[in-house]
Each structure stands twice: as C-alpha cells, then as structure tokens.
Amino acid sequence: MRKRTFGDREIAIVDVDDASSGEHIIEFHDPAIGSAGAHLAVVIPEGGDWGDALVSVSPRVNEISAAFVTWSLETARAMAFPPATP
C-alpha cells in the first residue's frame, strides 16, 4: 500500500494485479470519507490501455468531490502507465 497526499489528507492507495481475472486494480481510500473499503477504484482489463479503464465508486459513499476524482484518475494513470524514459 502506498500513501499520497491529496490536499491536507493522506490517501491510501492499493495497487494490485488480480491473478484470477488479469485485471490491474488501483484502489483509493480517503480517511475523510469514512466508510470502510475503497471509495474509488480504477480497473484496467488484462492487456487493456487507459482507454479501456473503468471507474468504480463504492455504493457506501454518498458523494466524492470532482477534485478527488480527477486527482485519483491522474494518479492511477501515472501509476499504471508511467511515462517512458529516454
């Protein structure tokens, strides 16, 4: 598990490759939201690229700020598809 800062909060990020489905899953846990489990997850199917990625929001969460969603998606994309180094 990694932690990254969003605003004044430390967000826990779980980055896993699911061996059974082949999916790459990046989950975001925001302590300010409160409920247990991931609040937002980005799922990339096996062999997929960013255009194939799906976003899942926990049904236990009433709402998530647009800024947090944007930050989460940018973070997930950078983690899943890091820029190539020359």
C-alpha positions in Angstrom: 0.0 0.0 0.0 1.2 3.5 -0.9 0.2 6.8 0.5 0.0 10.0 -1.4 -1.2 13.5 -0.4 -4.3 15.0 -1.7 -4.9 18.5 -0.2 -4.2 18.0 3.5 -5.1 14.3 3.6 -3.0 11.1 3.2 -4.8 8.8 0.7 -4.0 5.1 0.9 -3.6 3.5 -2.5 -3.7 -0.2 -3.1 -2.2 -1.3 -6.4 -2.8 -4.9 -7.3 -2.8 -7.3 -10.3 -5.6 -9.7 -9.9 -4.2 -13.1 -11.0 -7.7 -14.7 -11.4 -9.1 -12.0 -13.8 -5.9 -10.5 -15.2 -7.2 -7.0 -14.2 -5.0 -4.3 -12.8 -6.8 -2.6 -9.9 -5.9 0.7 -8.2 -8.0 1.5 -5.2 -8.2 4.8 -3.3 -9.1 5.0 0.4 -9.8 8.5 1.7 -9.9 8.7 5.5 -12.1 11.9 5.3 -14.9 9.9 3.6 -15.1 7.5 6.5 -16.7 4.2 5.3 -14.6 1.1 5.2 -13.1 -0.2 2.0 -12.1 1.5 -1.2 -14.0 4.6 -2.1 -12.9 4.7 -5.7 -11.2 2.1 -7.9 -9.8 2.2 -11.4 -9.9 -1.2 -13.1 -7.8 -1.9 -16.2 -8.6 -5.2 -18.0 -5.8 -7.6 -18.9 -4.0 -6.3 -22.0 -6.0 -3.0 -21.8 -4.8 0.5 -22.1 -6.1 3.7 -20.5 -9.0 3.9 -22.9 -10.2 0.6 -21.6 -10.1 1.6 -17.9 -13.2 1.7 -15.8 -14.0 3.6 -12.6 -16.0 2.1 -9.8 -17.3 4.1 -6.9 -18.4 2.4 -3.7 -22.1 2.4 -3.1 -21.4 3.2 0.6 -20.2 6.6 -0.4 -22.8 9.4 -0.9 -20.6 11.6 -2.9 -17.0 12.3 -3.9 -15.6 15.7 -4.9 -14.8 16.2 -8.5 -11.3 17.3 -7.5 -10.7 14.0 -5.7 -12.0 12.0 -8.7 -9.7 14.0 -11.1 -6.7 13.6 -8.8 -7.4 9.8 -8.4 -7.7 9.3 -12.2 -4.5 11.2 -12.9 -2.7 9.3 -10.1 -4.0 5.9 -11.4 -3.0 6.7 -15.0 0.5 7.7 -13.9 0.9 4.5 -11.8 -0.5 2.2 -14.5 1.2 3.8 -17.5 4.3 5.6 -16.3 5.9 7.9 -18.9 8.6 6.3 -20.9 12.1 7.5 -20.1 14.5 8.2 -22.9 
